[in-house]
Amino acid sequence: MEYIEISGGRELSGEVVLSGSKNSALPILACSLLTDKNIALSNIPDLLDIKSMIELIESLGVKAKKKNHNYILTTKKITSHEANYNLVRKMRASFLTLGPLLAREGFAKISLPGGCAIGSRPVDLHLYAMKKLGANIDFYDGYVIAKSNAKRLIGDKIDFPKISVGATENAVMAAVLAKGETLINNAALEPEIVDLCSCLTSMGARIEGAGTKQIKIDGVDSFLETSHQVISDRIEACTYIIAAAITKSRLCIKKINFEHIGKFLEVMHEMGLKFKFIDQSILIEKSKILSPISLKTKEYPGFPTDLQAQLMTLACVSNGKSYIEESIFENRFMHVPELNRLGAKIKINGKNAIINGNCRFIGAEVMATDLRASVSLILAALIAKGKTKINRIYHLDRGYENIDYKLSTCGAAIKRGKNES
Ligand code: UD1
C-alpha cells in the first residue's frame, strides 16, 4: 500500500492550479445515462472516485473516450440496470445512477451503499424523491429495486424534510425526463447542484431555480448533444489556502471561483489571514499567528463539512482555544486521534470539538481514515518537526488530484512510496 512521507518545516511558494470539482463531475458523469446523444465533458479531475464512476457507468452501457481531462460519453443503449455492490461499496456517489437509470429505463437495481467512516449515511431522501415521481421501491438482498409504475416517471412535488446534496441531484436527474412538472422544495444550494443543472440545461432540460431552495423542472422527451466544462474544485481551493496559512507562506491559487467560497474566506479573514484577488486567482500573504475560531459546519452557503478537518488542523496552531461543531455528519472526527498523535490537543464531546491552540506538531506515522481526514494529516505534516509518514493514502487519491506533485512544486518535501507486503 502506498504512503506519503513529508519532512515538515518548509515554506511554500509559487502557485497551485486547481483541478475540476470531484463532487460536480460525479453526478455530471451519471447524467450521461439519460441520453443516447454525445456528451463532451472537460475539466474532469483524474481521481480514483472518477475512475470508479466511469467503471460503473461503463458497466451500465456508457462508452467513454478519455483524453487528458476531457471525456466524450455516449450511451446508445443501457446494457445493464444494476449498480453492483462492489462498485457502490467503493464510493457512495454510485447511488447517483439511480435517478438517471430510472428516468430513462423505468427500472434500476442499485446496491445500498451501507455505512462509511463518517457515519451511517442513509438514502431515505433519495428513495422518497423517486417514490414521489412514481417509482415503486423494494429491497432485496442489499439492493434497492426501483420500478416506474407508468412508462415514464411523472412529475410531482418533492418536499425534502432535510437538505441533501445527493438526493437533490438524484431528484433533478430523474425529473428532467419525467412527464410534466416537478417542484423540488428544500433543495440543496451547493454550486455542484448549479453545475449539474447547467449541464442538463445545455442538454435541453428545462430547469429553473438551481441554486435556490426551490427547483422547478419541466420534463422533456429527449436531449441534445452537448459539451460542458466542470467548475473548479472549491474544497481543493480552500485546502490549499489552508496549506499556505498553516505554513505561513505566500502562495497563489489559480482558477478559483470566489463566489463559491464566501463563507470560508470570511472565516479566514476573521482568523487574520491576509489575501487578495487577482483575476481568477487568490494570493495568500505570509500570515502571522492566527486567531482561534468558533463555528459550526452547515449546508451551503454555510461552512462546508468537507473543510472541517482541514480547518481544525489550522486551529491547532492558532493563538487560543477554538470550538467546532460538526452538524452534517455524526462521526466526522476520525482525524482527531491521528492529529493528537502528531501533538494536537483536541477533545471531542459529541458533535463538538474543542481545539487547544499553540500546538507544535511532531512527525510520526499516522493512518488516513477518510478523504478529508487524510488531507488534514498532510497539512499538519507540512509544519511538523521531523518526518511524518501517512499510510493508506488511497483515500487522498479519491479526491485530491496530484496533491504530492502540486505541493512539491511549491517547495514541500513530500514523497510517495510503497510499503512492502
Ligand atoms: C455530498 C458530498 C460530500 C459532502 C456532503 C455534505 C458528493 C459526491 N459528496 O455528499 O462530499 O460532505 O454532500 O456537504 O457530492 N441524509 C439522510 N438521508 C438521505 C441522504 C442524506 O439522512 O437520503 C443525511 C446524511 O446522512 C447527512 C446529511 O443528510 O447527515 C447530508 O448528506 P448529503 O447532503 O446527502 O451528502 P452526500 O450527497 O452524500
Boltz pocket constraint, residues with backbone or C-beta under 6 A from the ligand:
constraints:
  - pocket:
      binder: B
      contacts: [[A, 22], [A, 23], [A, 24], [A, 26], [A, 92], [A, 93], [A, 119], [A, 120], [A, 121], [A, 122], [A, 123], [A, 124], [A, 125], [A, 126], [A, 127], [A, 162], [A, 163], [A, 164], [A, 165], [A, 166], [A, 167], [A, 192], [A, 305], [A, 306], [A, 327], [A, 328], [A, 329], [A, 330]]
      max_distance: 6.0
